[in-house]
Each structure stands twice: as structure tokens, then as C-alpha cells.
Amino acid sequence: MKIQDAIILRIEQLCIERNMTKYDLFKASGVPQSTLTSIKKKRSGSVKIITLYWICEGFEISLEEFFQSPLFKRENIDE
């Protein structure tokens, strides 16, 4: 899978684990709902690292914790 797909899946996974809606994530992170929707629908070619940083802040995790998911293992990424 592509990195962008792994990021989308990881955000969805964390929302499910924390029982958070997109609105809850917006409130916790400050990342506008429109941006969260754009990420999910792949409207941009990539996710800015600062946006991902604020999303992680909303989940109360570090960027390192975000990327520790098996989704990001080399064998799962084909870019």
C-alpha cells in the first residue's frame, strides 16, 4: 500500500480505538474537519508533517507512536 493509505488507515484505527469521531479529533487537534476529510478522500497528494503532528497531539501520542504501527513496515509499503 502507499504511505498515504497507511496514514489514512492509522488515523481511522486510532479513532476507533479511542472511540473518537472526526469531530472529536478536530476538537482535540485543531485540525479542521475539512482537512481531515481531504486526507481521508486523498484530495491532496500528501499529508503535511505539521498536520500529522497536530493529529497526533489530538490523539495524545507522538509521531513516533503513530508510525510504530505494522502498517508502516517496509514490506507493507510499495512506493
C-alpha positions, 0 to 999 in steps of 0.5 A: 500500500502507499504511505498515504493509505497507511496514514489514512488507515492509522488515523481511522484505527486510532479513532476507533480505538479511542472511540473518537469521531472526526469531530472529536479529533478536530476538537482535540487537534485543531485540525479542521474537519475539512482537512481531515476529510481531504486526507481521508478522500486523498484530495491532496497528494500528501499529508503535511508533517505539521498536520500529522503532528497536530493529529497526533497531539489530538490523539495524545501520542507522538509521531513516533507512536503513530508510525510504530504501527505494522502498517508502516513496515517496509514490506507493507509499503510499495512506493 
